[in-house]
Amino acid sequence: MTDSEDGTNAFSKSLPRACDNCRVRKVRCDKTAPCSNCRTAGVTCKITSRQNDITKPRSRVLISNQYEQKIDRLEQRLEGIEKLLQTLVSTAKSPPQYTPSGQSSTTFTPAACTSTSVPIPVPTPQVEQFEGESSLVAHSRQAHEALQRLLEAAPTTIRNDPNTVNALAGLRNVLEKHRSEPRSLNLLARAGSLDELQYSDLPPQEEVMKLLACVEADELSDMFTWWLFDDIRDFYEMYDEFCQSPSGCPLAIQVIVYCALCWLMAGNPITQRAGLDTSKYSGYTPVLERHLEVCISSYNLFVEPTDLNIAALSTAGTYAIYAADVNAAWILTSTAARLCQSMGYHRLMPPKSGGTEVYEKRVILFWGVYFVDKSLSLRLGRASSLQDYDFSTSWRDIVKIWQSPGNAKAKAGHRLAKMTEWLELSLEMATIQGIIYDKLYSPGSIKNLSERQKLGQELVVKIHEILVLNMKCFTESGWLYEYTDYYKECGDVILYSLLTLVYRAMPEISNTQQWSLQAARSTMQVHHSCARKAEAMGSGIKVEYLTWSVMLCPFTPFIVLFRNVVTELNLDDLKLLEDFVASIEWLNDSNQRESLQRFHQLCHAFYNLAKHFVAARLRADYEHQAMTSAGQTLVMSTMQQPPTFEESLEDMTIPEDFQTWMDTHMDFMNNDWLAFGTL
């Protein structure tokens, strides 16, 4: 090969400039290899390559506000990465610290399991953060993060949409109003003293005895009076003592009597089935509630452990749930549980000989306290006072006594069998609520992801078994007459809410978050049916359903659906939110308790925000598609590549007002959500 050919091949791929000979001769070079001039002259065509002379493809540089914003965001991310690396380095150098009870110092959020990992050897997968507050905190955090991402990407049409702005302002006002107003929710802080009570406004004794006669004659009275008394004959004695001296009888008797009178006068299934018109008693209800709440606020929680005090505190705690004051209910029920332990109720054994009346009464008291204690534990995100590992008594022992020959309840036959099913159903539901909190949401919950997944699957199976038990318990339509389907659906609402919680806490494998979403939808659908039945049964049943089924168990399904609506623009889920808000519209009444009104205001504000946000997003999407289909080629030609709608959203900035609000209000941790109705 000649030098000329070798030189040609050396740069035959490209000649970025004229060859050396043509440049010296000042003639035009055709920049081929070799060029035509060098071939004619018979000389070697070569070019001296200089790095600075090699031209590079020129890129178009657009200087605009959006690129400055992108650069700012990149700088912020780099700063965050630098801080993270510094933290990791300092953590690696520092000696391991002791954590109580062998708990991991890492945290867990199931939805964040796909976060960026750091190559630090970990023996077993650990959760990142204990949920606390029974997942309401976790869901508020997820809703906060989801909305923040969406609003960061919101186009101008959404940022300036008046309906969305007003919805945000409305939700902010609800939260700020709650913070600024003094709380008047806790029954234990009611103003007034026992000496100020006037007894002339109490219902006549004759009317009360008439209502009690209906209760005594009803064959299903045990279903509705378990929280008041075990035997109505005992209540007759207490009421007689109360009538003789309302202010002089023990405070425990006053609490029980006032609770029973409130229940009788407000309307209940027994009086409705008896065909009694309780509307004439409605005027007594506010007086009785005021007297009762003064008695509760005057109750000394450091009382002697007696059957009567346990019954009074348990009854007061149950009333506090009805009044939507779960914080007061927690204090009263915890005190009752402490007294049960002091009396040894948690380790009662059936008597080997003699009468069983005292044993039956105490066991029923214990399991009533247990049911409320476990429900409040999950609702408030606190460890229950009565731990399953700490007691040896069994509810099956009391069933055996009821079924034994000679026992009065054994004569009930089929009714006793249904009562046994109902007792088992209630306690199974209470037990699993305690397990869900202890094992999935408490600080000491299971940290290993595989164990957490296994337990979650076991709990899902258990909840489905309880759903079957619930159906079996209320299969016979004639058992509770028109209330059979209603009570079945009340149980379904609670159980589907529990399913939502369990799926929510499981690691993000096997599509558990979608199962959580499906469980939330099922909860809303059953609620819609149950709410219609409660509406037809009167105001007393409506309040009972809302406080005992919707608000006692963490109503996480509402937050789950809200988050899915704003992230996925799911119109079906938006309709479920709309139906739920419509079903509690009756709470928007000044005559309702403040806690119930606030619950309605909060749910309505969230639904309003979801509705207007979805409308603005869909409208922006439609306008974008219309603009693209109209052939805006001149605008698009100024860009190197037409961005998609999602890419264009990334260049938008979040409104300063919304960002401030999100940081200070949207993340309703700990008490904010719960305090809406002390829910």
N, C-alpha and C positions, 0 to 999 in steps of 0.2 A: 504494500500500500504506500503511495507517495505521501510526501509531507502535505501536499495540497489536499489530498483526499482525507488524510488524517485530521488536518485542521478543519476541514469542512464538517466532518462528522462530529468534531468536538463541540460545534455550536450550531449544528444543522437543525436542531429542534426549533430554535427561534433566534432572530437577530433583532434585538430591541433597539438597535441604532445602526447608522451607516458604518460600512467597514472602514478600516484605517486608510486604505489607498484612496477611496472616494473622498474621504474627508480632507486628505492632503491635497488632492487635485481639485477640490471644490466642485465636484460634479455630483449629479443626483444618483444615488444608490438605490437599486430596487429591493435591497435587503433580502435577497435570496441567498442561498448557500451553495456554491459561490455566486457572487453577484455577476451580472452580465458584463460589466466593465472589466472586472478582473479576468474573466474568461477570454474576452477579446484581447486584452493586453498580455495574456499568458503568464500572469503573476499569481502568487498565492494570495487568496482572499482571506484575510483574517481580521479579527476584531479584538481589541484589548478590552477585556471585561472589567468594569469598575463598579464596585458595589453601589455607589451612589447613583450610577447612571441607569441601574435596572429599574424600570418603571413597575409599579404595582397597581393592581386594580383599585380604582378610586371608589370609595363608598360615600354615599350621600349622607351628610351630617345635618340632622334637623335639630335645631336648638329651640325647644319650646318648654312650656311649663310642665308638661307631663313627663319629659325626660328628667327635668330637675327633681321632680317628685320621686321618680324611680331611683335616681342616684341617692336621694336622701334616705329612701327606704333601705337601699343596699347598705348604706353606711350604718344605719341603725341595727340591721341584722348582723353586720360584722362586729359591731360593738357588743351585741348580745353574745355572739360566739366567743369573743375574747373573754368576756366575763365568765362564761360557762367553763372555758378551758382553765381559767385561773382558779375557779372553784374546784374543778376536778383535781388540779395539781395540789392545791392545799389540802383537799380531802385525802388524797393518796399519801401525802406526807404525814398527816396527823394520825396518832394512834387510834385504834378502834375504841369507841365509847360504849359504855354499858347502857343497855336499854332495858327497862323494867319488864319482867316476865318473859324475857327472851323475844320481845317484839322487835320487828324490823323497823328501822328508821325510815325505810322507803315508803312511798305512797302509792296509791292505786286509784285509777279512774278507768273503768272498763272501756269507755269509748276512746281512750287515749293509748291503747295497748300497742298501736303501730307507730309510736313516737320514735325519733331517731335514737339509735342505740349507740353506746360508747363501748369500745372494746376493753371492758374491764371484766375479768373473770368473775362470774357469779355462779355459785354451785347449783342453785335451783331458781326457777323463775319466781320473782316476788312481786306482789302487788305494789302499786305506787302510793296509794293514799286510802286510808279507811274512809268509808262513805260518810258515816255520821248522819244524824238527823234523818235516818231512814230514807236516804236517797233524794230527798227534796233538795238538799244542798248540791248533790252531784248533778241533778237535773237542772237546777238553776244555773250552775256553772256551765253546763253544756248549752243551755239556751242563751246564756250570755255570750259565749264564744261563737255560737252559730250566728246570732244576730250581729255581732261585731264584724265577723267576716263578710256578711252580706251587706251591711251598711258601708263598710270600707269599699266595697265594689259597687255601690249604688250609683247609677247614673243621675244626671241632674234632674231628670223628670221625677225620680223617686225622692231625691233630697228636697226638692221644692214642692212636692205634692202636698197640698194643704190638708187633705184628709189624713195622710200618714203623719204629718207634723202634729196635727191636732190629737191624733190617737196617742202619739208619744207623750205629748203634753198631758193628756188625760191620765195616762198610767203614772206619769211622774207626780201629778197632783195627788192621786190616790195614795201613793207611798209617802209623799211629804206631809200630807194631812194626817196620816197615821203617826208619823214621827212627832209632829208638832203638838197634837192633841194629847192631853193627859189620859192615861189608861184608866178605864173604869170597868175592866173586864173581870178582875179576880174577885170571886165570891168571898174570899177570906179578908178582903179589905173594904167590905161594905161599911158605910157609915151608919151609925145608930147603935142603940143599946137595948138590952132586954127590958129595961124599966120604961122605955118609951113606947112599947108596943100596946096597941089598943085591941082588946079582945071582943069588943061589941060588934065588930064588922065580920066576925067569923061566921061560917055557915051554921044554920040551926042544927042541933043534934039530931032532930027527927029526920031531916033530909040526908044527913050523913049515914044514919042507920039504914035508911031505905037503899042507898047505893051499896052499902056493905052487904045487905041481904042479897042483892043481885050478884055480887062477887062470890058469896058463899054458895049460891045455888048453881053457879056456872061450873060445869064439869071440867073445864079447861083453865080454871082460875090460876092453877100453879104455873102455867106458861107465862102469865102476865104479872104475877105478884111475887116471883121468886126473890126479887131485889128488895121487897118491902118486908115480908114476913114469911116464915115457913108454915105457920098454922094461923089461920084467921082468928082462932079463938084467943091466941096470945095478943093479937092486935085489939080485940074487943076489950081486954083487960087494960091495955095501955091507953086506949081512947077514953075509957071510963075514968081512969086516973087523971088524964089530961082535962076532961070536962069538969071534974071536981075542983081542980086548981090549976088553970093554964100556966100561971107564972110560978107556981110552987112545985110542980112535978119536975123530975130530973130533966136536964137539958137533952139527954139522949132520947128520952121519950118524946120530947117536943119535936126534935128533928124527924124522928120516924113518923109521928102523927102528921106533921105538916107535909112531909113528902107524900104520904098516902093520900091526904086530902087534895093536894095539887094534882095528883094523878087522877083521882076520882072526878074532880070538878072540871078538868081540862078536856075530858072526853077520852074514852079508851075503847078498845074492842069489846070489852064485856058489857059496858053500858050501851054501846051501840047495838050489840046483838040482843040485848034485853028490850030494845025499842024505846029507851028513855031519851027524852029531849034534854040534853045537857046544856043547851044554850042559855037556859035560865040561871045556870050556875057560873056563867062566864065572868060575872062581876066579882065573884069571890076569888078568882084565880090570882089577880094582881096582889090582893091583900095577903093571901096565903104565901105567895112567893116572896113577898117582902118580909113577912115574919120568918119564913124559913131561912132566908139569906142572912138575916140578922142573927138567928140562932147559930148558923154555920160559922159566921165570922166571930162569934163569941165563944166558940167551942175551944176548950183547952186541949191542945194536941198531946200534952204530956199527962194523959189520963191513966187511970188504973186499968189494967187489962181485964176486962169483963166481957161476957157475952153481949151485954146491952151496948157497951161502948163500941165494940166491933161492929155490931149491927147498925148502929147510928152512923158511924164513919163510913161504912160501906154504902149505906143508903145515900148519904150526903155526896159521896163520890159519884155515884150513879146519877144523881140529880145534876151534878156539875157537868157531866157529859151531855145530858139533855139540854143544859143551859149553854153548851158550846164553850165551856171554860175548862179545857183539859189540863191546864196548869194547876188549878185548884183541885181538880179530880185526882191528879197525880199525888198531891200532898196528902189529901184525905185517904186515898187508897193505900198509899205507902204506910201511913200511920196505922191503918187497919191491918195491913200485912205484918207490921212489926208486933202488934198486939197478938195476932194469930200465932206468931212464933213464940212470943212470951208465954202464951197459954198452951203451947205444944200442939196446936191444931194440925201442923204440917206433918206430924208423926202419930196421928191418932190411929188406933187399931180398934176393930170392932170388939165390943164387950163379949167376954166368953159366957157370961150369964147375966141375968137380970134384964131390966128394960133397956131399950135402945133409943128412947126418945131424945135424950140429951146428946147422944152420939150423932143421931141423924141431924139434929139442929146445928151442931157445931161443924159437921162435915159440909152441910149445905152452905153455911157461912163461909167456910174456908174456900170452897170451890167458886163461890160467887166473887170473893176477893181476888182469887187467882185469875179468873176470866178477865176482869177489868184490868188487873195489874199487867198481864201479858199484852193486852190490846194497847194500853197506854205506852208500854215499853217501846213497841215498834212505832207508834204514832209520834212520840216525842224523841225517839232516838236515845233512850236511856236504859241502863240495865234494870231489869225487873227486880223487885224486892224479893219475890219468891222464885228461887232457882230450882229447876227440876231435879237436880242432883241432891238437893238438900232435904227433900221430904220423902217419906215412905208411905204415906196414906194413899189409897187408891179409890177412885170414884166407883170402881166396880164392886167394892165392898158394900157401899150403900145400896147399890142395885140388888145385891144378893139379899140384903135385909128386907128391902121392899118386896122382893119376890117370895120371901119365906112365909110359910103358912101362919096365919094369925095376925099378920101385919095388915093394917087398914088399907094400905095402898095395893096389896096383893089382890084385893077384891076388884080392882079397877080393870084387870085383865088386859084387853087390847089397848086401853088408854095408857096403862103402865108401860107397855111395850113401846108405844110411840114416845112417851116421856123419856124412856131410857135412850132411844135413838136421838132425841133432841139434846139430852144431856151430853151424850158422846160427841155429837156434832159440835156443840158449843165448845167443849173442852179441847177437842182436836184442833179447832180453828185457833183457839187461844195458844195452844202449845206451839203450833207451827209459826205463829207470829213471833213468839219469843225466840225460836230457833233462827228465824230469818234475821232478826236483829243481832243476836249473839254471834252467829257464824258468818254472816255476810256484811254487816254494816257497822259493827262495833269496832273500837280501836283494837281489840284483841281478836278480831275475826281472822278467818283462814287467809294466809298470805300466799301459800303455794298455789299457783294457777291451776295445776292439774287437780289438786285436791278441791279447789274451789269449784272447778268445773264438775267434778264428780258429785260434790254435795248439792250443787245446783240442780243437776239432773235428778238426784234422789228427791229433792224438795218438789220439783215439778211433778214427779210421779205421785208423791204424797198428796199434793194439792188436787190432782185429778181424782185420786181416791176419795178425798173429802167432797169433791164435787158430786161424785156418785152417791156418797152417803147423804149429801144434802138433797139430792133428787129422791133417794129412797125414803128419807124422813118425811118429805112433803108430797109423796106420790098420790096418796089417797086424798082426793079432793074434798071429802066430807070431814076430814079430821079437824081442820081449823076453819071449816066452812069457807066463807069468801076470803079468808086471810091465808089460805094454804099457798096459793101461787105467789102472793105478795111476800110472805116470809121466805119462800124458796128463792125468789129473785133477790131479796135482800142478802141472803147468803152468797149468791152467785156474784153480786157486785163486789163483796169483800174478797172472795176467792180469786176472781179475775184481777183485782187490784194487787193481790199478793203474787199472782203469776207475773204481772208486770214488774214488780220489784225483784223477783228472783231472776228473771231473764236479764233484767237491767244490770244485776250485779255479777253475772257470769262473764268470763273472758270472751272476747270477740272471736269466737270460733263457732263453727256450726250455725252461723247466721243467727246468733242469739238476739241481736238487736232488732232484727226483723220480727222474731217471735215476741219480743217485748212490745213492739208496735202492734202486732196482731192482738195480743192480750189487752192492750189499752183500748183498742177498737171494740173488742168484745165487752169490756167493762162499760163503755159508753152506750153500747146497744142495749145491754141488759138494764142499765140505769134508766134509759128512756122508757122502757116498758114498765119498770117498777115505779118510776115517778108518776106515771099516769094512774096506776092503781092507787098510790098514796093520795093523789089529788082527789080521787073519788071517795076516799075514806074520811076526809076531814082534815082540819088544820093540825090537830094533835098528832095524827099519824104522819103527816108530812114532816113535822119537826123531828119526830122520832126517827124517821127514815134518814133524814139528812144528817142528824147528829150521830146516830149509831151505825150507819152503814157507809155513808159518803165521807164524813169528816173524822170518824174514829180511826179508820184505817187510812194510812197515807194515800191521798188521792193523786198519786204520781201519774196516772194515765192522762190527766189534763195537760201536764207539762210535756209529757212524751208526744202527744198529738200536736201541741202548739209548736214544738220544735220541728216536727216533721212538716207542718204546714208552711212555716217560713223558710225552710231549707229546700223542700221538694215541691212547693206550690201545689200541694195535694188538696184538691177541692172537696173530695169526699171527707177527708179528715176535718176540713174547715166546717163542713156541714154538721159533723158530730159535735164540734165545739159550739156551733150555733145552737143546736138542739139542747146541749147541756145548759148553756146560759139561759135559754128560754125556759127550761124546766125549773130553774131556781129564781125566776123573775119575781115570784111572790115574796122573796126576801127583801125586795126593794120597797120596803114599807117602814115608816117611822115607828110603827107599833112593834116591829120585830126587834129582837135583841141586837145590840150594837155589833157583837161578834158575827152574827149571821149576815147583817147588812154589809159588813166589810168583806166577808167572803164573796158575796155577790158582786160588790164593786170591783174587787180584784179580778175575778174571773171575767167579768164583763170588759174590763179594761184590756186584758190580754186578748180576748176574742176580738175586740175592736181594732187593736193593733194588728193582729194577724189578718183580719179581713181587709183593711186598707193597704197593708203592705203587699198582700197578694195581688190586689187590684192594681196597685201602682206598678208592680213587677210585670204583670201580664200586659198592661197598657204600654209599658216601655218596650217590651218584647215585640208587641204588635207594631208599634211605630218603627222599630228598627227593621223588622222584616219588610214593612211597606216601603221604607226608604231604600232598602237594598233592591227590592223588586222593581222600583221605579227607574232603576238604571242610573244611579248617581256615579257614573263612570269618571266624570271629571274630578270629583272629590277623591274617589278611590285611587285614581292614577297618581296622585301626589304621594301615596304611600308605597313602600316597597312591596308590602304584602297586605291585602285586606284582612284585618283582624276579625276573628269571630266575635259574637256578642259577648261571650264570657271573657275574652281577652280584653275587649274594650272596657268591660266593667272594672278590670284590675287597675286601670289608670285613673279611676275616680277616687276622690278623697272623701273621708267621712266628715259630716258636719260637726263642727266643734261643739255645738250645744249637745248633740246626741252623744258624742264621745264622753263629755263630762257626765252626762246623765247615766251612761252605761257604767262608768267607773264607780259612781257613787250610789246608784240605786238599783240597777238591774241585777246585780249579784246579791240576791237576797239570802245571804248566808244566815245560819243559826236561827235567829228569832224572827226575822222579817216576815217570811212567808207564814211561819207558824203563828205569829202574833196576829195575823188577820183572822180575828175571831178566836184568838188563842187556839187556833184550829187543831 
